[in-house]
Amino acid sequence: MKKIMITGANGLLGQKLIDLYLSKPDKKIIATGLGPCRHPEREKFEYAELDISDYLNVQEVFEKYRPDTLIHTAAMTNVDACETDHESCDRLNVKAVELLAEACLLFGTQMIHLSTDFIFDGTHGPVDENEVPKPLSYYGHSKLKGEELVKRITKRWAILRTVLVYGVVKDMSRSNIVLWAKGALEKGQAIKVVDDQFRTPTLAEDLAMGCFLAEDKNAQGIYNISGKDFMSIYELVERVADFYNLSKAGMSKSDSTTLNQAAVRPPITGFIIEKAMKDLGYSPHSFEEGLALVSKQLNIAENR
């Protein structure tokens, strides 16, 4: 039975990966995270508390479980916090990657590493896997350093880059663009939404499936794993409003220079996903299909 270790198992992607792997009887899950397990079916899989920035803790967990594959989803992803707290950003996005990569090399583990569109400067898009990185933010620089460590240290690796992940799980540690937009529109709040940033938003289930396909097919190299619909953030919120039949009266357009954010965001990213579709059989939902799945999950949660 192939053993799959997941870091960041309490996050949105981590929990979706657990959901997916629970349906694969030929795979054994070792979920790891900081603090107790948040997944509602925690009795069905192994869980170990893990500080990915602690050398001895990483070695101890790898020695105990000897995973065939590591899916590394844990990271400091608050872009503005990374801009103001370089020490924490480096510890979680660079040093931890180095420790995990060294452990993967030592134990012969395949490493699947999650990365981001924020390694690009956003002058144009969507982009493919051959695009030359040029980060604008400290977060982007840290994630690019992580990629370089994975490529340099490990022998068996796949880097999966993604964009603007959305979805819902029972125990959410943080919100995302779709849930924020739905909540604000339902309350009739006046919201300013940027119309100068463009993305290919990614359903969490699709990203989890991309991770599974990379693991199952022993993928090697860099793959773009995102949604297939390219849109501005303003259009994204409009499409959320249309899907839920919510008024757009409170929406107004703004540009990103008015937000006073600590970190600079790339204006245009989004991914060309043909390589993942061809090599891995990746086939993401449309944005509206993703919204329908989120809506169904929210309804189930509300009716429990």
N, C-alpha and C positions, 0 to 999 in steps of 0.2 A: 504494500500500500504506500503510495507516494505521500510524503509529509510536506505540507505547505505551511510555512510560518508567515504570519501577517503582522507587521508593525502598524501602530495607529489603529488598532482594531476597534477602539471606541468611537472613532470618527465616522462620518457619513460613508465614505468609500469603504472603510474597514468593515462596517456592519453589513454593507451590501455584499462585500466579498464573502463574509461568513454565510449570509443567506444563500448565495450561489453555491458555495462549496458544500453546504449541508445537503444539497441535492445531488452531489457526486459521491456515490458510495465507495469508489475506488481511491478516494483522496482523504487524508487525515489532516484536520485543521489544528494548528497551534497558533492561537490568537494571542497577541501581546499588546500591552498598553500600560499607561500610567494609571494607577489606582484600580479599583474593582472593575470587573467586566460589566458593561452596560447592555449587552445584547440580551433580549428577552428569553432566548433559548440557550442560556449559558451552560446548562447541564448536558448539552449534546456534543460539546467539544472541549478540548484542552485550552486552558487560559493561563498565562503566566504574566505577572507584572514585570515590566521591563523599562529601565531607563536607558534609552539608546545612546546616551552620551557617556555612559559609565562602562569603561573597558571590562572590568571584572564581571559586571552584570551581563553584558553581551556574551562574553566567553562562557559564563556559567550556563546561560539559557541555550546557547548553541551546543555546548557539550552534552547537556541533558537530552535535547530533542533531536539533534543532528538532522536538520531539515534538508530535504532535497531541493526545495525552492524557497527563497525569501521574497515576499512581495512587500516592498518598503513604501508604505503610504504615509508614515509619520513625518511631520515637518512643522516648522514655524511658518504659517501661511498668512498671518496678518501682515500685509505689505507695509502698512504705515508703522506698525510696531517694530518691524525689522529695520526700518529706516532710522529709528531713534534708539534701538537697543541692539547694537551690533554684536555685543558679546553673546547674547542669547541666540541671535540669528546664526552666528558662526558655530555655536555649540551644537545646535539642532540640525542645521542644514548642511554643514560642512564636516565638522569633527565626527558627528554621529555616523554620517555616511562612510567616512573613512574606517571607523571601527567595524561597522557592519560589512563593508566590502572586504576587509581583512579577514573577518570571521568566515565569510562566504568562500574566500580563497582557501583558508585553512581546512574547512570541512567539506570542500567540493560542492558547495551549494550554488545553484543557479540564482542570480540576483536580478529581480525585476524592480526597477527604480522609477518612481513617479516624478515627472518634471513638469514644466509649465511653459506657457506661451510668453511669460514675462522675461524670458531670456532674450527676447527680440526687442528692437527699438520701435517697431510698429509703424514704419514709414509706408508699408504696403501689406496686403494680405488678401486672401488666405495664403499661407506659405507651406512648402513641403519640407521634408526631413533634411534637405540639403541647404536650407537657408542658413546663412552665417549669423550666429548669435551676436547680439550687441545690446546687453542689458542697460536699462535706464535707472533701475532702482537697486538698492542694496539687496533686497530680496532676490531680484533677478540675478545679480552677481553671485549670490550664495548658491542658488539652484544650479547655475552653470558650473560653479566649482564642484558641486556634488556630482554632476554628470561626468566631469573630467576625472574625478577620483574613481568612479565606478569603472570607466573605460580603462584606466591605467592599472588598477589593482586587481580586478577580478578577471577570470578567464571566460566565464559563462555569464553573459549579461544581456539584458534588454532594457532600454530606456524608453518609457512611455510618456510622451508629452501630452498634456491635456489643457483644456480651456474652460473656465467659468462653470464649475460643476454645480448642479442643482439636484435636489431630491429631498426625500423626507424619511426619517426613521423615528422609532418611538421615543428614544432618548437623545435629543439633539443637543450637542454642545454649543453650536452656533447656527445662525440662520444662513440663508443664501439668497441670491437675487430674485428667484421666482417666489419664494415664500414671503420675502420682504414686499415685493410688488403687490402680490395678492392681498396681504394684510393691510397695506396702506390704501389700496383702492377700495377694499371692502369698508374701511372706516371713512371713506370720502376725504381723506387727507389731501391737502395741497402738496404735491411733490414735484420737485425739479429733477428732471432726468436728462443725463448727458446724451447728446445726439452726435458727438464727434468721436465716440469709441465704438469699434466694431469687433464682434466676436462670433465664434461658433459654439454656443452653449452646449454643455455636455450633461446628459442624464446620468446620474450616479450608477444606475444599473448597466448602462452601456459601457462605462469606464470599467466597472467590475468585470464585465464580459471580456473586454479587451485584455485585462490582466490575466484572466483565465486562459484565453486563447494563446497568449504569449507563453504562459507556463506550460500548457498542455502540448504545444507544438515546439517547445524548447527554442523559442525565438532568440535570435542573436541580432543586435543592432538597435537602431533608433526607429521608433514608430510614433506617428501622430494618432492619438486616440481621442476623438472629440465628436460633437454632433456634426451633422452635415449641412445645417441651415445657417447661413451667414447673415448677420443682421446687426444693426446698431443697438445700443442699450435702450434707446428710446423705443425702437421698433419692438424689442423684446417685451417691454412693459406694455406696449399697445396690444401685442398678441396675447399676453396674459389677460388683459382687460377683455378682449374680444372672446377669449375662450370661456371665461367665467361670466360673461355678460355684465361686466361692471362698467360704470361710467368713467369716461376719460376726462371729465370736466376739470378735475383737479390737477391734471398733468400739464406741465409746461416744460419747454425745451431749455436746456442750458448747455454750456460748454465746460469742459473739465477744468479750465483755468479758474473757474469761480468756486471750486470745491475746497480750496485751501488744504489739500491733503499733503501729508509729509512726503510721500513717495510719488514720483512721476509714473504714470501708467502709460504703456504703449498705446497709441491711438488706434491702430488697426492691427489686429492679429487674425485669429481664426486659422484653421488648418485644412490643408488638402489631405484627405485620408485614403487616397487610392492605394497606397502601399499596404496599409493594414487590411483593407478590403481584399486585396489580391493575395497577399501572403498568409494572412491569418484567418480570412473568412469573416472579418469584422463587418457588421451590418447594423448601424445605429438607428434608433427611432427618429422620426421627424420631431420637430419641436412640439407640435400639437399632440402627437402620440405620447411624448414624454409628459406633457401637461395632463393628459388623460390618466396616465398611470399614477402620477402624483395625486391627482384628484381622487382616484379610487382608494389610494392608501390613506389619505386624509379622512375620507368618509368611513373607512373601516375603523380607524383610530377613534373617531368621534362617537361611533356606535357601540364601542366595547363596553 
